[in-house]
Amino acid sequence: MAVHSTSQGTVRWRFAKFTRHRGLMIGSTIFVLLVLSVLAAPMISPADPNFQNAMATFGPPSLAHPMGTDAFGRDMMARVLWGGRVTMLASLSVVVLGALVGTMLGLIAGYFQGVVGFVIMRLVDLLLAFPGILLALAVTAILGPGIENGVIAISIILVPVYVRLVEGATVEVRALPFVDAATTLGAGSMRIILTHVLPNVLSSVIVMTTTWLGIAALWITALGFIGLGVQPPQAEWGAILNDGQMFLTLAWWMTVFPGLFLALFVISVNMIGDGLRDVLDPIIRD
């Protein structure tokens, strides 16, 4: 593992590599457009996503309803855009919560090792022994349906993944000479962890976070699809897909548009994750 460097030359080199990486730029562009579209939902589609119109049920895409209407006459564009807010925010909450808790535990386990590290890593092994989606379903069933409980459940799945990554990287960094030098000079453990160890494992955490953001979106959508996520009539991509599954032949737009937005979101964050891995990895060169 390379020693953390904050030199201006390294920063300029990585920024230039960022702008030259085609996949990273394409993924970032798609991601930004999706985020802007859901943030601008009130302006793009001012209709109430929960307003029902019995006279406009199963309306195909038109000028009045560019993405059509659903079985209750609700505007699909409004529901897809407003639902995107819920899915994206929930996914971001999952990876941020999982990354914070997992990184903290991984740093503690990797730096102090001993009994503390042993206990943390055995708990991680215990959580990893359960299939992720089944563990999420079990936690959600215990806590009850709802987007907040879904976020907590999926975050629990991500914590051991981050702990494994950070613990291994911390052990590697801890053995480097500059850590021994800092210890000899009297630096405390917390200072060494925050100023010497964390910066060297942060790039791996960032790459993993972008990669898992797409997976978290799929799991949030899955919980919404089976009714353990958001509750009606709130819009969310998984719930919208569930509403449209029974009308695939009658109203294809009820599943195509939310599915397309979900696919673009997952593809974009995966492209960003792959690009950041190439840019932040000091071993990879053009």
C-alpha positions in Angstrom: 0.0 0.0 0.0 1.3 3.4 -0.9 1.9 6.0 1.7 -0.6 8.8 1.7 0.5 11.9 -0.3 -1.0 15.3 -0.5 1.4 16.9 -2.8 0.0 19.2 -5.4 1.6 17.2 -8.2 -0.2 14.1 -7.1 -3.5 15.9 -6.9 -3.1 17.4 -10.4 -2.1 14.0 -11.8 -5.2 12.4 -10.3 -7.5 15.2 -11.4 -6.1 14.9 -15.0 -6.6 11.2 -14.8 -10.2 11.8 -13.6 -11.0 14.0 -16.6 -9.4 11.5 -19.0 -11.2 8.5 -17.7 -14.1 7.9 -20.2 -16.1 5.5 -18.0 -15.8 7.8 -15.0 -16.9 10.8 -16.9 -19.9 9.1 -18.5 -21.0 7.6 -15.2 -20.6 10.9 -13.4 -22.7 12.7 -16.1 -25.5 10.2 -15.9 -25.5 10.3 -12.1 -25.6 14.1 -12.0 -28.4 14.2 -14.5 -30.4 11.7 -12.5 -29.8 13.6 -9.3 -30.8 16.9 -10.9 -33.9 15.4 -12.4 -35.2 14.1 -9.0 -34.3 17.3 -7.2 -36.1 19.3 -9.9 -39.2 17.1 -9.7 -41.6 19.9 -8.7 -40.5 21.9 -11.7 -40.3 19.0 -14.2 -43.5 17.4 -13.2 -45.6 19.7 -10.9 -48.4 17.1 -10.5 -49.0 15.6 -7.1 -47.5 12.1 -7.2 -50.3 10.7 -5.0 -53.3 12.5 -6.8 -55.7 9.9 -8.1 -57.9 10.5 -11.2 -60.3 7.7 -11.9 -61.0 9.2 -15.4 -57.3 8.8 -16.5 -56.4 5.3 -15.4 -53.8 3.4 -17.5 -53.2 6.4 -19.8 -50.3 5.9 -22.2 -47.4 8.3 -22.5 -48.7 11.7 -23.8 -48.0 15.4 -23.7 -50.0 15.7 -20.6 -48.4 12.6 -18.9 -45.0 11.9 -20.6 -44.7 8.6 -18.7 -48.4 7.8 -18.7 -50.6 7.1 -15.7 -51.1 4.1 -13.4 -54.0 2.1 -12.3 -55.2 5.0 -10.1 -54.7 7.6 -12.7 -51.6 9.0 -11.0 -49.0 10.7 -13.1 -46.1 8.3 -13.6 -43.5 11.0 -14.2 -44.2 12.6 -10.9 -44.1 9.3 -9.1 -40.9 8.2 -10.7 -39.1 11.4 -10.0 -40.4 11.8 -6.4 -39.8 8.1 -5.9 -36.3 8.5 -7.1 -35.7 10.9 -4.2 -36.7 8.3 -1.7 -34.6 5.5 -3.3 -31.5 7.6 -3.8 -31.6 9.2 -0.3 -32.2 5.8 1.3 -29.4 4.2 -0.6 -27.0 7.1 0.3 -28.1 6.8 3.9 -27.3 3.0 3.8 -23.8 3.4 2.5 -22.9 6.4 4.7 -24.1 4.7 7.9 -22.5 1.4 6.9 -19.2 3.1 6.0 -19.0 5.2 9.2 -19.7 2.3 11.5 -17.7 -0.2 9.5 -14.7 2.0 9.0 -14.5 3.0 12.7 -14.7 -0.7 13.8 -12.2 -1.7 11.2 -9.7 0.9 12.3 -10.0 -0.2 15.9 -9.7 -3.9 15.1 -6.8 -3.4 12.8 -4.8 -1.0 14.9 -5.3 -2.3 18.4 -5.7 -6.0 17.4 -5.5 -8.3 20.5 -8.7 -9.1 22.3 -10.5 -6.1 20.9 -9.7 -7.0 17.3 -10.5 -10.6 17.9 -14.0 -9.9 19.3 -14.8 -7.4 16.5 -13.7 -9.8 13.7 -15.6 -12.8 15.2 -18.7 -10.7 15.3 -18.1 -9.7 11.7 -17.7 -13.4 10.8 -21.0 -14.1 12.4 -22.8 -11.5 10.4 -21.1 -12.6 7.2 -22.3 -16.1 7.8 -25.9 -15.0 7.0 -26.9 -14.3 3.4 -27.2 -10.5 3.1 -30.8 -10.2 1.7 -32.1 -12.8 4.2 -30.5 -10.9 7.1 -32.1 -7.7 5.8 -35.5 -9.4 5.6 -35.2 -10.7 9.1 -34.2 -7.4 10.6 -37.0 -5.6 8.7 -39.5 -8.2 9.8 -38.4 -7.6 13.4 -38.4 -3.8 13.2 -41.4 -3.6 11.0 -42.0 -2.3 7.5 -40.8 1.2 6.6 -38.0 2.9 4.7 -36.2 3.9 7.9 -36.1 0.3 9.2 -35.0 -0.8 5.7 -32.1 1.5 5.8 -31.1 0.2 9.2 -31.4 -3.4 8.1 -29.3 -3.0 4.9 -26.7 -0.9 6.8 -26.2 -3.8 9.2 -25.3 -5.9 6.1 -22.7 -3.4 4.9 -20.9 -2.9 8.3 -19.0 -6.2 8.2 -18.0 -5.7 4.6 -16.4 -2.4 5.5 -14.8 -3.8 8.7 -13.1 -6.5 6.7 -11.7 -4.1 4.2 -10.5 -1.4 6.6 -9.1 -3.9 9.1 -6.9 -5.5 6.5 -5.7 -2.2 5.2 -5.1 -0.9 8.7 -2.9 -3.8 9.6 -0.9 -3.2 6.5 -0.5 0.5 7.1 0.3 0.0 10.8 3.4 -2.0 9.9 4.9 0.9 7.8 7.9 2.8 9.1 6.2 6.2 9.4 3.7 4.8 11.9 6.5 3.5 14.1 8.2 6.9 13.8 5.1 8.7 14.9 4.8 6.3 17.9 8.4 6.9 18.8 7.8 10.7 18.7 5.0 10.2 21.2 1.9 10.6 19.0 -1.2 9.1 20.6 -3.1 6.2 19.1 -6.1 8.3 18.1 -3.9 10.9 16.4 -2.0 8.1 14.5 -5.3 6.5 13.4 -6.8 9.8 12.2 -3.7 11.4 10.6 -1.7 8.5 9.3 -3.9 5.4 9.0 -7.2 6.7 7.9 -5.9 8.8 5.0 -4.3 5.7 3.6 -7.4 3.5 3.7 -9.8 6.2 2.7 -9.5 5.7 -1.0 -10.5 2.1 -0.7 -13.5 3.1 1.4 -14.6 5.7 -1.2 -14.4 3.2 -4.0 -16.3 0.6 -2.0 -19.0 3.2 -1.1 -19.7 4.1 -4.7 -19.8 0.4 -5.7 -22.2 -0.5 -2.8 -24.4 2.5 -3.5 -25.8 0.7 -6.5 -26.3 -2.5 -4.6 -28.0 -0.6 -1.8 -30.4 0.9 -4.3 -31.3 -2.6 -5.6 -31.9 -3.9 -2.0 -34.0 -0.8 -1.1 -36.0 -1.3 -4.2 -36.4 -5.0 -3.4 -37.7 -4.2 0.0 -40.2 -1.8 -1.5 -41.2 -4.3 -4.1 -42.2 -6.9 -1.5 -43.9 -4.4 0.7 -41.3 -4.1 3.5 -40.0 -0.7 2.3 -42.1 2.5 1.9 -45.8 2.1 2.5 -48.6 3.2 0.2 -49.3 5.7 -1.2 -45.7 7.0 -1.0 -43.8 6.7 -4.2 -40.5 4.7 -4.4 -39.1 2.8 -7.4 -39.6 -0.6 -5.8 -43.1 0.1 -4.8 -43.9 1.5 -8.3 -42.5 -1.6 -9.9 -44.7 -3.7 -7.6 -47.7 -1.7 -8.7 -47.0 -2.3 -12.3 -46.0 -5.9 -12.3 -49.6 -7.1 -12.8 -50.2 -4.8 -15.8 -47.1 -5.5 -17.9 -49.1 -6.2 -21.0 -51.8 -3.6 -20.4 -49.6 -0.7 -19.2 -45.9 -1.4 -20.0 -44.9 2.2 -19.0 -45.7 1.4 -15.3 -42.6 -0.8 -15.1 -40.4 0.4 -17.9 -39.8 3.9 -16.7 -39.0 3.2 -13.0 -37.0 0.2 -14.1 -35.0 2.4 -16.6 -34.3 5.0 -13.9 -33.1 2.3 -11.5 -30.9 0.7 -14.1 -29.3 4.0 -15.1 -28.7 4.8 -11.4 -27.0 1.5 -10.7 -25.0 1.5 -13.9 -23.8 5.1 -13.3 -22.6 4.5 -9.8 -20.8 1.3 -10.9 -19.0 3.2 -13.6 -18.1 5.8 -11.1 -16.8 3.2 -8.7 -14.7 1.5 -11.4 -13.3 4.8 -12.5 -12.4 6.0 -8.9 -10.6 2.7 -8.4 -8.5 3.4 -11.4 -7.9 7.0 -10.5 -7.2 6.5 -6.8 -5.1 3.3 -7.1 -1.5 4.4 -7.2 -0.4 1.2 -8.9 -2.5 1.7 -12.0 -0.9 3.9 -14.6 -2.1 5.2 -18.0 
